[in-house]
């Protein structure tokens, strides 16, 4: 925060160089010059500043400079100094101290809000403290928001954080921060009752911008929209689960919404011991492993065509009887007739469970 203050002050002070034909700068409460229109003076200690400050108060002149004190919201004291001890120097110092105090307050608040949101999202703040801190920061607690996690899978040297930050410039409403080398979090303010497909369109625009302009390949996990700030941690965990479930069950998807995970979410949250028991009960020992890749591909297409034999045979460019023969072979091996809806459901779930277990070798 201290170095952030230096940068903020220096930006303003340096722009004053041409407007005010005098040396202007800022000292901290110890008398150290932290910003100055003359760069070589930065770091210099103003002897006797602390003693004079205690005696004279907010405004005083010393060693050819006029000083005007101001405080930040963090209770750190600073003083503007302007070359000269005349009335003009005093006016410049007064005006500059008002400007810098307002700017510093804005930056403090912005930094604090971003930090507050990060702590809420990562569950690093006690629920009872959330509302007290929100009131202190004048932060709206009952606004609709959603958490998105942008995970970089490959890309350039450009930071995804920088790109996403530039896409959402309103730092009072939308918050962006990193949680790892690959994961950037976006807490987005949204309108009430927003549809899932609108959130997916928003996520798609982020993915397109990263890939199209910056050659960064990414996937986005979307939590469920929440209407109270205390639920942000839940939306964040859901976005994480969406990415993890997608990694296990569908590696091709770039936009994954927690609301749209369906049965995959249920399987992902089951204990692996239950999954193993389910597979043993459904299949005879080794029967699922006996299915070759061609057969598994046929099953996949059959499911995609809603168990329609004619549509699937056309899509696979095989005769209808050939497909029926393959389905009979599957029935003989597994005891499940995929043309029957109930058997098809059991088989579909079993394939997903098998995939889940094989993606978690540590558990399996």
C-alpha positions in Angstrom: 0.0 0.0 0.0 2.9 2.4 0.9 4.5 2.0 -2.6 1.1 2.3 -4.2 0.8 5.7 -2.5 4.2 6.8 -3.8 3.2 5.9 -7.4 -0.2 7.7 -7.1 1.4 10.8 -5.7 4.3 10.8 -8.1 1.9 10.6 -11.1 0.1 13.8 -10.0 3.2 15.7 -8.8 5.1 15.1 -12.0 2.2 16.4 -14.1 2.3 19.6 -12.0 5.9 20.2 -13.1 4.9 22.2 -16.1 1.8 23.8 -14.6 3.6 25.1 -11.5 7.0 26.7 -12.2 8.2 25.6 -8.7 9.5 22.4 -7.1 6.6 20.4 -5.6 6.5 17.1 -3.8 5.3 15.0 -0.9 6.9 13.9 2.3 5.7 11.1 4.6 5.3 11.6 8.4 9.1 11.0 9.0 10.1 13.8 6.6 11.3 11.5 3.8 10.6 12.8 0.3 8.5 10.1 -1.4 7.4 12.0 -4.5 8.8 15.1 -6.2 8.8 17.0 -9.5 12.6 16.9 -9.2 13.3 13.2 -9.3 16.8 13.6 -7.7 15.2 14.8 -4.5 13.2 11.6 -3.9 14.5 9.8 -0.8 15.9 12.9 0.8 15.2 13.5 4.5 13.9 16.9 5.5 15.7 17.6 8.8 13.5 19.1 11.5 10.3 18.4 9.7 8.8 16.2 12.4 9.5 18.7 15.2 8.1 21.6 13.1 5.0 19.6 12.3 4.3 19.0 16.0 4.7 22.7 16.8 3.1 24.4 13.8 0.4 22.0 12.9 -1.1 21.6 9.4 0.6 24.5 7.6 4.1 25.9 8.0 7.1 27.1 6.1 10.6 25.8 6.6 14.0 26.1 4.8 12.5 27.9 1.8 9.5 25.5 1.3 5.8 25.7 2.3 4.3 22.6 3.8 0.6 21.5 4.0 -0.3 18.3 5.8 -3.0 15.8 4.8 -4.0 12.3 6.0 -5.1 9.2 4.1 -7.9 7.0 5.1 -5.2 4.6 6.4 -4.2 7.2 9.1 -0.8 7.8 7.5 0.1 11.4 7.6 1.7 13.1 4.5 2.5 16.7 3.7 2.7 18.5 0.3 5.7 20.9 -0.1 6.0 23.7 -2.6 9.1 25.8 -3.2 8.8 29.3 -1.7 7.3 30.8 1.4 5.0 33.4 -0.2 1.2 33.4 -0.4 1.2 31.7 -3.9 3.2 28.8 -2.5 0.7 28.5 0.4 -2.2 28.4 -2.1 -0.5 25.8 -4.3 0.2 23.6 -1.3 -3.4 23.9 0.0 -4.9 23.0 -3.4 -2.4 20.1 -4.0 -3.0 18.6 -0.5 -6.8 18.6 -1.1 -6.3 16.9 -4.5 -3.9 14.3 -3.2 -6.0 13.5 -0.2 -9.0 12.8 -2.5 -7.0 10.7 -4.9 -5.4 8.7 -2.1 -8.7 8.1 -0.5 -10.1 6.8 -3.8 -7.2 4.5 -4.3 -7.3 3.2 -0.7 -11.0 2.4 -1.0 -10.5 0.7 -4.4 -7.7 -1.4 -3.0 -9.7 -2.2 0.2 -12.8 -3.3 -1.8 -10.8 -5.6 -4.1 -9.0 -7.1 -1.1 -12.3 -7.5 0.7 -13.9 -9.3 -2.2 -10.9 -11.6 -2.6 -11.1 -12.6 1.1 -14.8 -13.2 0.8 -14.4 -15.3 -2.3 -11.6 -17.4 -0.8 -13.5 -17.8 2.5 -10.8 -16.0 4.4 -13.2 -13.8 6.4 -15.6 -14.8 9.1 -19.3 -14.6 8.0 -20.1 -12.2 10.9 -17.3 -9.8 9.8 -18.5 -9.6 6.2 -21.3 -7.1 6.8 -19.3 -5.0 9.2 -16.5 -4.7 6.7 -18.9 -4.0 3.8 -20.5 -1.2 5.8 -17.1 0.3 6.5 -16.3 0.2 2.8 -19.7 1.4 1.6 -20.0 -1.8 -0.3 -23.4 -3.0 -1.6 -24.1 -6.4 -0.1 -27.4 -7.2 -1.9 -26.3 -6.8 -5.5 -26.5 -9.8 -7.9 -23.0 -11.1 -8.7 -21.4 -14.2 -10.2 -18.0 -15.7 -10.0 -16.1 -16.9 -13.1 -12.7 -18.6 -13.1 -10.6 -18.1 -16.2 -8.1 -21.0 -16.4 -5.2 -20.6 -19.0 -4.4 -23.9 -20.6 -1.7 -22.5 -23.0 -0.7 -19.1 -24.2 1.6 -16.2 -24.7 3.6 -14.2 -22.2 0.7 -11.7 -21.8 -1.0 -12.0 -18.5 -4.6 -13.2 -18.6 -5.2 -11.0 -15.5 -4.2 -7.9 -17.5 -6.5 -8.8 -20.4 -9.5 -9.6 -18.2 -9.0 -6.4 -16.1 -9.0 -4.3 -19.3 -12.3 -6.0 -20.4 -14.0 -5.0 -17.2 -12.7 -1.5 -16.3 -15.3 -0.6 -13.7 -13.3 -1.4 -10.6 -16.2 -0.4 -8.3 -18.5 -3.1 -9.7 -16.3 -5.8 -11.2 -13.3 -7.3 -9.4 -10.4 -9.3 -11.0 -7.6 -11.1 -9.2 -5.2 -14.0 -9.6 -5.4 -17.1 -7.3 -2.6 -19.1 -9.1 -0.3 -19.0 -12.1 -3.1 -20.3 -14.4 -6.3 -19.1 -12.7 -7.8 -15.6 -12.7 -11.0 -14.9 -10.9 -13.7 -12.4 -12.1 -16.4 -11.3 -9.7 -19.0 -9.7 -12.0 -21.9 -7.6 -11.1 -25.0 -8.7 -13.1 -28.6 -7.8 -13.5 -31.2 -9.8 -11.4 -32.6 -12.8 -13.1 -29.9 -13.1 -15.8 -30.2 -16.2 -18.0 -27.5 -18.9 -18.0 -26.9 -18.5 -21.7 -26.2 -14.7 -21.2 -23.5 -15.7 -18.7 -22.1 -18.2 -21.1 -22.0 -15.6 -23.9 -20.1 -13.3 -21.5 -17.6 -16.1 -20.8 -17.3 -16.9 -24.5 -16.4 -13.2 -25.2 -13.6 -13.5 -22.7 -12.3 -16.7 -24.3 -12.6 -15.2 -27.8 -10.7 -12.1 -26.7 -7.9 -14.1 -25.1 -7.5 -16.4 -28.0 -8.2 -14.0 -30.9 -6.1 -11.0 -29.8 -3.6 -12.5 -27.4 -3.2 -16.2 -28.4 -4.1 -17.4 -24.9 -6.1 -20.6 -24.8 -8.4 -20.7 -21.8 -11.5 -22.4 -20.3 -14.0 -20.6 -18.1 -15.9 -22.1 -15.1 -19.1 -20.3 -14.1 -20.7 -20.5 -10.7 -24.3 -19.8 -10.0 -25.5 -16.1 -9.6 -25.9 -15.0 -6.0 -27.8 -12.1 -4.6 -25.8 -11.6 -1.4 -22.1 -11.0 -0.9 -21.8 -13.7 1.7 -22.6 -16.3 -1.0 -19.7 -15.4 -3.2 -17.5 -18.2 -1.8 -20.2 -20.7 -2.8 -20.3 -19.3 -6.4 -16.5 -19.5 -6.5 -16.4 -23.2 -5.3 -19.1 -24.0 -7.9 -16.9 -22.4 -10.7 -14.0 -24.6 -9.4 -16.2 -27.7 -9.5 -17.4 -26.9 -13.0 -13.8 -26.8 -14.3 -12.8 -30.0 -12.5 -15.9 -31.9 -13.7 -15.3 -30.7 -17.2 -11.7 -31.8 -17.1 -12.9 -35.3 -16.1 -15.9 -35.7 -18.4 -15.5 -33.3 -21.4 -12.1 -31.9 -22.3 -13.4 -30.1 -25.4 -15.7 -27.6 -23.7 -14.3 -24.1 -23.2 -17.3 -22.7 -21.3 -18.5 -24.8 -18.3 -21.5 -23.7 -16.2 -22.1 -25.3 -12.9 -25.8 -25.2 -13.6 -25.3 -27.2 -16.7 -23.2 -30.1 -15.4 -26.1 -32.4 -15.0 -25.4 -36.0 -13.9 -21.6 -35.4 -14.2 -21.8 -33.2 -11.1 -23.5 -35.9 -9.1 -21.0 -38.5 -10.1 -18.1 -36.2 -9.3 -19.4 -35.6 -5.8 -19.9 -39.4 -5.0 -17.3 -41.3 -2.9 -15.2 -43.5 -5.2 -16.0 -46.6 -3.1 -19.7 -46.2 -4.1 -18.7 -45.8 -7.8 -16.6 -49.0 -7.7 -19.5 -50.9 -6.1 -21.9 -49.5 -8.8 -19.7 -50.7 -11.6 -19.3 -54.2 -10.1 -23.1 -54.5 -9.7 -23.9 -53.3 -13.2 -21.3 -55.2 -15.2 -20.1 -58.7 -15.0 -16.4 -58.7 -14.1 -14.3 -57.4 -17.0 -17.3 -57.0 -19.3 -17.0 -53.2 -19.8 -13.2 -53.6 -20.5 -14.1 -56.2 -23.3 -15.8 -53.4 -25.4 -13.4 -52.2 -28.1 -13.1 -48.6 -29.3 -15.3 -49.2 -32.3 -18.1 -50.5 -30.1 -17.7 -47.6 -27.6 -17.8 -45.1 -30.5 -21.0 -46.8 -31.8 -22.6 -46.5 -28.3 -21.6 -42.8 -28.1 -23.3 -42.0 -31.4 -26.3 -44.1 -30.4 -26.7 -41.9 -27.3 -26.2 -38.7 -29.3 -29.0 -39.8 -31.6 -31.4 -40.4 -28.7 -31.4 -44.2 -29.1 -32.7 -44.0 -32.7 -31.3 -47.0 -34.6 -32.1 -45.5 -38.1 -30.5 -42.1 -37.4 -27.4 -43.7 -35.8 -26.9 -46.2 -38.7 -27.1 -43.3 -41.2 -24.6 -41.3 -39.2 -22.2 -44.2 -39.0 -22.7 -45.1 -42.7 -23.5 -48.7 -41.7 -26.5 -50.9 -42.5 -29.3 -50.9 -40.0 -28.8 -54.6 -39.4 -25.1 -54.1 -38.7 -25.9 -51.6 -35.9 -28.6 -54.0 -34.5 -26.0 -56.8 -34.5 -23.5 -54.5 -32.6 -26.2 -53.7 -30.0 -27.0 -57.4 -29.6 -23.3 -58.0 -29.0 -23.3 -55.4 -26.3 -26.4 -56.9 -24.7 -24.7 -60.3 -24.7 -21.5 -59.0 -23.1 -23.1 -56.7 -20.5 -26.7 -57.8 -20.0 -27.9 -54.3 -21.0 -30.1 -53.6 -24.0 -29.3 -50.1 -25.1 -32.5 -49.8 -27.0 -34.3 -49.9 -23.7 -34.4 -46.5 -22.0 -33.7 -47.7 -18.5 -30.8 -49.9 -19.6 -29.4 -47.0 -21.7 -29.4 -44.7 -18.6 -27.6 -47.3 -16.5 -25.0 -47.8 -19.2 -24.5 -44.1 -19.8 -23.9 -43.5 -16.1 -21.6 -46.5 -15.8 -19.4 -45.2 -18.7 -19.2 -41.8 -16.9 -18.4 -43.5 -13.6 -15.7 -45.5 -15.3 -14.2 -42.3 -16.8 -14.4 -40.6 -13.4 -12.5 -43.4 -11.7 -9.8 -43.6 -14.4 -9.2 -39.9 -14.1 -8.6 -40.3 -10.4 -6.0 -43.0 -10.3 -5.0 -42.0 -6.7 -8.5 -42.9 -5.5 -9.1 -45.9 -7.8 
